[in-house]
Structure formats: C-alpha cells, structure tokens
C-alpha cells in the first residue's frame, strides 16, 4: 500500500499455505482437485454450481438457526417435576458470578458465530454468483468469515447433547422438542456448506471486480 | 484427482523469491508488506510465531490446573450437595459400574488436553532442532491438533446442557462449578496457541538439511 507503484501479483503461481511449496498454477476442472504434492493440502476444488448450492444452504441455515434457538429443545421429567429448555437457555446456563462470561461465550459459539458466518458468506457470494461486481468491503467480510471458522461450534454442541443425554437418561425421562430435530439438520447443513466452499475460487472472483 | 504438481523437486516460495498470503493464497513478489487483495500482513516466515505459541501455551496450561482442582458440577439433591471435579466425577461413575462413560470422560477431558499440550510443545521444539520425525508426520500431527482443539469444548457444552436441563426445583438441580470457566479458557488458549504456529517452519528444516548434505 505504501509503495509508490502498486506491486504486481504473481497470478501464474500458487503457494501451499501450510508448507510454502510453490507451483505454477494449473486450474483444475469442475469436480477435480488441486492438491499440494508435498503435504497433500487441498488447494483448489471447484464444483459446478457450487455458488448457488451454497446460497440455498445458507438461507436454510439462517432460518433453522433462528427457529432452533427459540423453540424448546429438550425437556425432562422425573416424578411429576418437569423442565424444558431452549438452546438459548442452555447457552445461558452459566449465570452466576464470574461464569456470566462463559455464558456469553457459549451463546456466541453455538448460535451467533455460525449465524454471522452464514450471513457474511451470503453477502460475499450473492453478487459473485449473480455476475455483479463484488459488494463493498466483500474482501473484509470474507476474511472475517474465514477467521471465525474454527469458532463455529454448532456440530460440537450437537455431540455434547448426545453425551448429556446418556448421562441424564438413567436419571430421568428426556424428550426432544422440535428444536432438537431442527438443530440436527442444521449441523449436517453447516458441515456440507463448509465443504462445498472453494476458498481459492472465491478469492479469485473477489480480485476481479470488472468481470462482465 | 489432479495434483498441482509440475516438478518432482519441490521449490518453496521463499527460494523462488515470492511471498504468499496465508489467508487468500495470492502470491506477491518478495518485499511486499500487505496483501492488496485481502489486507492480510505478508510475512515470509513468522519469526515471532514461536514466542506467541509458547506464551499462549503457558496461559492454557496454567488455566488447566485450576480446571482440575475446582469442582466442575454441583449436584444438589433433596438431602445433600455433591461437588465433583473432572477426575472425581469419573471415579464416582466408575464405582457405580459405568466404566465406559467414565473412560470417555477421562479421555475427553484429561488425556486429549494433555496430549494436545505435549503435541504443540513437541512441534514448537522440533522446528528449532533436527528431528527424527518426518515432515509429513509432523504436518499430520499439526492438522490433528488443530482439528481436535475445538472438540474439547464438548465438556463445557455438556455442563451447560446438564445444568440448564436438570433444574427440578426441590428434587435435583445441577449447577456449573468454577472449573468450567477455567477449562473453557484452557481450551481457547490452546486453540490460539495451535493457530499461532507457522506450519511452514516444519518444512524449512528439511531443505536446510538437504543443502548441507549436498555441500
């Protein structure tokens, strides 16, 4: 940025981010993958119509997250006593004293980070797929979405539910609310959406503003 | 499956005089400071990476100690209150005969966190001196550590679910203990420590070694 003349990017090369091996760029066709020869990291994996599929999945995920957070998730009954919780209740379980911090972190990891990632990727992908110039600040948005990736823990929460159920099931009767099934579908969709997305292709599209 | 392979002899970007953005993979000539595509700072090798790894590693490890001393769960039944630490709870389960569940808890909250600390420490030490473990195995170890890191949060989620669900007024109530906070901090700092590690350094040693042999 500070240099008087803008540096010219080397678009003929691709470098593996994990082991720094450099290759001349050969774009794989749809359904093929470019893999680093040395450390076997997948570098490029374009899919036909991936953009539209990801957008469809993202819209579904937004709807499911919102619904799953509000409806009752699990309910428990022992000897007449009864309690049912939503995902938000579970996230906000750490409510006394210094544990409030943990409550906020849990709510973020389970609901808000996955939601933010999906909204950001919609913001980035919709203009690209519709062959329009990228949205303003699209690069920053995609960068943030990528940085949030390890902190999106919906699928881990789902497995946590299974463990908790095993622990409680001999203590009391547990029944699933509608949100439980929504959340189960949601987890599958989040994983699929993440695997469809070819990061290199998105960055490549973002670097060419005047496409049409 | 097509490999982006041109020559058998792998050339690193540093030897080629280019630097790659680790975030968006754009390749720039050496000396460029910031990636114009995504705004990420460009570094050939992150020399301060190991310092950050160790600093975060130490914080993570320090948080892991109180996580085992303080109680994780407070179970209040009709007549008495019971406080369980992670290991104490597992031993309790074992006495009740559910050895399987106890083993899962011990593996998930004791063995895996400790193995993660050891793996990160091993990787950080191995890039500073010659190692007998091959690059591919160390890269694999790094990827496993990065992948598994997030899954340790499962303990916290189980505590969250249990303590919000099991709230049956007088009969029984489960509340989280202070250990949950420290355990979560420990997991988060271990994740940050693994992320701070620049895995490109694993592969540098190989090339230096080769150069010395040929001379």
Interface residues (C-beta under 8 A of the other chain):
Chain A: X1 X2 X3 X6 X7 X8 X9 X10 X11 X13 X14 X15 X17 X18 X19 X20 X21 X22 X23 X24 X25 X26 X28 X29 X32 X33 X34 X35 X36 X37 X38 X39 X43 X44 X74 X76 X78 X79 X81 X82 X83 X85 X89 X90 X91 X92 X93 X94 X96 X98 X99 X101 X102 X105 X106 X109 X110 X139 X140 X142 X143 X146 X150 X151 X153 X156 X157 X159 X160 X161 X163 X164 X166 X167 X168 X171 X172 X174 X199 X200 X203 X206 X207
Chain B: X1 X2 X3 X4 X5 X6 X10 X11 X12 X13 X14 X15 X16 X18 X20 X22 X23 X24 X25 X26 X27 X28 X29 X32 X33 X34 X36 X37 X38 X39 X40 X101 X104 X135 X136 X139 X146 X149 X150 X151 X153 X154 X155 X156 X157 X158 X159 X160 X161 X162 X163 X164 X165 X166 X167 X168 X169 X170 X171 X172 X175 X176 X178 X180 X181 X184 X188 X191 X195 X199 X200 X202 X203 X204
